[in-house]
Amino acid sequence: MCAASLSLALPAVAAPAYVGSAACKTCHASIYDRWQRTPMANVVRDPREHPDAILPDLTKPDPLLTFKKDDIALVYGSIWKQRYFTKVGNDYYPLSAQWDITHKIWRAYFVTGKTDWWLPYYPADNMKRPTGPLCDGCHSVNYNIQTKTVTEWNVGCERCHGPGSDHAAAPSGANIVNPARLDPVAANDACIQCHSQGQPLRKPLDGVYYDWPVGFEIGKNLRDYWQLEEHKLGETTFTHFADGTAHKNRMQGNDFVQSAMYDHGITCFSCHDVHGTSNYAQLLKPANAMCLECHGPSSPNGPHAPSIEAHTHHQAGSAGNECISCHMPKIATELADVNVRAHTFKFIPPSMTTASGVPNACTTCHTAQTPAWASDALRHWSGRSPWRVE
């Protein structure tokens, strides 16, 4: 029998299927229990199954609150803001107000007639768009754009490890994807697939424009499905500051791929554990301890100063002595004046604020001062190169 005939005679091997995170619990109970308490596992909740999911008191009147609890089919978010969605047919549509968790106030979800790049809300046209094209591909496992169904809501195990039916049936390292065993580019793509702003390479799909990489699953090449939002240096846009730093949330990937950390093979999970930790942002250790594992006065990675305090020119224990205060300032807009941290890890000098309007770490903390004041202070720091002030 020729090789072609033999290959035709062999039975087709079924592709692994998605089975849901509960199938992982039997063998990975401790990891599963940690994951269940993370924002990843609770980003989308049905208030009928989770009555505590709705954070504000809907019985208190507010001009922006035009819907009732019974209108809410799904609740999105629990850290900075909470949004509410109603079901129409097989689709979910956003309701008109969102809850600002930080300030404990209602804010309009849509703003009509505003096109400013800094606007922290979505335009009113998005009320006509269901969540499937906008959100659901990242906030679920195996969202099907034809049937509009999911294997499970939330960022489940298979979102980062791929379909797990084969592994659940016969556990082996060979039949599941572990991002930790991938090369740094593919490993980071496990996170960048959702923590980035961009567009699918194929658009539209059946006349629909999607905001997530339709068809991608871990183990494939993200670049075959997804294009990061382009940016021209010097321009301030809806997504970027003039220097290329993101000024809106969900762009950690856009930031990170510009960094020296990314160039040197650092991965997102070098610092974070999405299975859950007791630290902020699921960090493996508190922020400064995390940074000082690789950086420090005695490290060739720097900082090249006799002590951390000599490098930061701030007292030990102060906010200014935290690595992330200067190298990861909170400048990316989440909602109104609530910002999240940049992930380029570069120091943005005050002169950049004066020249291009990019927020800098100095006056982000010293809010009563000006960029000129901050630039002058840097010029008087010992050990600070005058060539790096401007």
N, C-alpha and C positions, 0 to 999 in steps of 0.2 A: 504494500500500500504506500502511495507517495505521501510526502509530508503534508501536502495540501489536503488530501483526503483524510489523513489522520487528524488534522486539526479540526476539520469539519465534523468528525465523529465524536470529538470530546464534548461533554456537556458544558454549557455555559456556566461560568462561576458567578453567582449572584453577588452584586456589590453589597458591602455591609450597610445595614440600615440604622437609622437613629432609633434609640430605645428609651431615651430619657434619663435624667440624672439618678432617679431612684434605683435604676439597675446597677449603679456603681456603689451603692451604699453597702452591699453585702461584704465586699472585700475591702472597701476604703471607708469604713465607718467613721474614723476620727477625722479624716479630711472632709467627708461629707457633712459632718456635724459643724465643723468650722465654717465651711462654705455657706451653709444654710443661714448663718447670721450676718453674712456680708451684704453690702449694697448690691453686688452683682446678682445675688440670689433673690433680691427683693425689690428690684427696680420696677417691676410691673406686678400689681396685685389686684385681684378681684375683691371689691369691698364686701361682697356677699360671703366669700370664704374667709376674708380677713377684715372683720368689722373695725379693727384698730388701724387699718391702713390710712384712712382719711384723717389727716392731722388737725385741720381747723374745725371749729364748731360751726357747722352749717346752719344752725338755728339762729345764729346772730345775724341780724340784717346788715347788708352792705350794698351800696349802689352797684358794685361790680358783680355781686353774686346773683346771677340770674337763673341758676339751676338748682335742683334739689338732689338729695342723696340718691333717690330712685333713678335719676337720670344718668348716674355714673356707672359705667360698665367696667372700666379699668382705671386704676390710679398709677401714675408714673412718678417716681422719684421720692426721696426721703431725706436728702442731705441739704441741698440749697433751695430747691423749689419743688413744688408738687403740682402736677397737671392732671386734668380729669378728662376722660373720654367717654363718649356715648356711642352706642352701637346702632348702626343703620344698615340693615341687611347683613352682609358678611364683613362689613368694614367698620372701623372705629374712627370717630371724628372728634377733634378737640373741642371742648367747651370753652366758653369765652373768658374765663378768669383763671388765674393760677395763684397759688399760695406761696408767698415769699417766706420761707422758713426762718431765715435770719432775723427779719424785722417783724415777723408775725403779722403781716398785712396782706390783703388781696391786691393783686396787680392785674391790669388788663393783659390778656394773652395776645391780643391783636391790636395793632395801631394803624389806623387808616390815614393815608396821605403823608406818611413819613418815609423817607428813603435814605436818611442819614446813615453813614457807615457804622456809627457807634450804637445805633438803636438796639437795645437789648431784647426786643421782642420780635416776634415774627409778623410779617405783613398780613393784612386781613385776607388776602387771597388764599393763604394757607388753610383757612376755614373750609375751603372747598376741596382740600386734599385729604384723603384718609391717611391714617397712620402707617398703613402698609408700605407705601413708597417712601415715607419720611423717616419712620422710626423702627418699625417692627422687625426688620431684618437683623438689627443689632440687639434688640431687646428680647430676642427669643432664640430658640434653637430650631433650625430647619423650617424657616418661613417659606411657604410655597406661594409664589406670586400668582399661580393660576387658581388654586383652591382657597387661598388666603387662610390657610390653616398652619398650625405650628405643632411640633412635637412637644414643646413645653415653652411657656413664657419664662422670661428672665435669662440671664447668661449662665446656662447650665454647663455641665462638664463637657458635652460634645461640641459646644461652641469653640472650645480651644483644643479639644482632643480628637475631633472628627467622629463620624458615626461609629457606635460602639457595640453593635450586635455580635460581631465575631469575637470581640474581646470578652464580652459578657458570657458568651457560650463556652469559650476556652481561653481563659486569661493568659496572655503572653505579651511580652514587650514587642513582639513582631507584628501584632495585629491591632495596634492602637498607636496614634501619634502622640508623642510626648514632646512638646515644644522645647524642653530642656535638651533634647538630643539633636535638635535641628541646628543648622548653621545660624549665626547671629541675625542675618537678614530675614530668613524665614521664621526664626523664633520671634523676632520683634513684630513680624506681620500678624502674628496671632492677636496682638493688641492693636496694631495700627489699622487693622480692618475696620474697627469701629471708632477708635480714638483718633480720627483724622477727618478733615474736610476734603472732599473731592467729588469725583463723578465716575460712574461706571464707564468703561471703555465703549461698551455698546449702549447707545442711547438714541432715541427712547426704545424701550422694550414693549412691544405691542401698544405703542402710543403713549406709554407712561414713563415719566422721568423718576428715577430712584436716587435716594441720597445715601445708599449703602451698596457694597460690592455684590450685586446679585450673582449667584452661582459659585462664589468662592467658598471653599471650606479648607480647613487647616491641612497642610500637606501639599496644596496646590500653590502655584505662583500668583501672589496677589497682584503683581504687575500685569498679569493677563486679564485682570478684571477691573482694576481700580487705578485711577490717576489722581494723585494729590493735587489739590487746588494750586494752580500756578500763581506766581506772584512776581511782579517786577519791582526790584529794589528802588526805593525812593517814592513809591506810591503807597498811600494809605487807602485800603479797601475795606469791604465788609468783613473780610477774614484776617487781614494782616496789617500790622504796623509797617512803617516805611522801611525798617531794617529787616523785615521778614519774620519777626516774632509774631505769633498768633495773638490777636486781641479778643478772641472769643473762645468759649469753652469747647470741648470735644475736638481739640486740635493738638493734643499732646504729641501725636505722631508727626504732624507737620513740623512742630518745633524740634522734636528729638532727632529726626533724620539730618538736621543741620548741625548737630552738636559733635564735639570731639569725642564724647562718650560713645556715640553711635559708631563713629569712624573706627574706634578701638575695640569694637566687638562687645560693648556692654549691652545687656538686654534689659527690657523692662522689668523682668523678674530677677534681675541682679539686685534690685532694690525693693520690689513689691512682691507680695504673695497673694494672688487673688483668691486662694483658698481660705484666707482670713488670718489676721493677726490681731493683737490687742493694740497695735499702734495706729496712729493717724494714717489714712490713705493706704491701709494694709501694708505699711512698710515693714520690712523684716526686723528693723531696729528703729529706735527714735532717730529723727532726721540727722542730727549732728553725728551720732554714733555711726550711722549708715555711711555718711560721707567720709568720716575719718578712718574707715576701714582701708580706704585706698589713698586718701590724701592726708597730709600732716606735715609738720615741720621737718621730720626726718625722712619724708618720702620723696623719691625723685619726681613724683607727680605734682609736688607742691602742696600747699603754698610755700614759697621759698622765704620763710621768715622764721625767727627763733621760736615763736609761739603763735598760737591761733590768735591771741589778743593783739600781738604785734602786726599780724596780717590784717585783721579786721578794724583795728583802732577803736574797738569797743570793749567794754568790760566783760569779763567772763560772767555768764548767766544772763546777759542782756540779750534783747532781741537782735541787736546789731551784730552780736557775736555768733549768731546762727548762720551756718553756711547758706541755707536756703533763703535767708533774708536778702542777700545780695545776688546770689546766683540763680535763684528761682523766685523772683518777686511776683506778687499777686497782681498781675496786670491783664489777664485774659478775662473778659466780661462773662459772667455767668448770668447775672440778673441785676439790673439797676447798678448799685454800687458794690455788689458782691462779686468779687473776682477770684479766680483760681490761679495757681502758680504756672509760670512759664517753664518750659522744659528744654530750652536751648543751653542752659547752664552758663551762659555768657553774662558778663557784667555789662550792663547798659549804662554808660556814663551820663551824667547830667547834661553834658553838651548835646547829646542826642535828642534830649527833650526840647532844648532850645532850637535845634536845627530842624527836627522832623516831627516833633510832637510825640515821640515814643516815651512812655513813662519810664522813669529810672528808679532804682531801688532806694536811693537816698531820700528823695522827697516823697516817695511813697510812704515811708515811715515818718520822716520829719515834715509833716504836712504843712506846718506853718512857715516853712522856709522855701526859698526859690532855687531853681537849678543853678543860678549864678552863685548863690551862697554855697551850694554843694560843690561846685567846681572849684571854688576858692579854697574850701576845706581840703579837698583832695590834693591841691598843689602844695599844701603845707604838711602833708603826711610824710613822715620819714619812710624811706624805702619805696616810695611811690615814684615810678618813672614819670617825668614831666611829659614824655611822649604818649603816655597812656591816659592822660587826663582829658584830652580833647577827643 
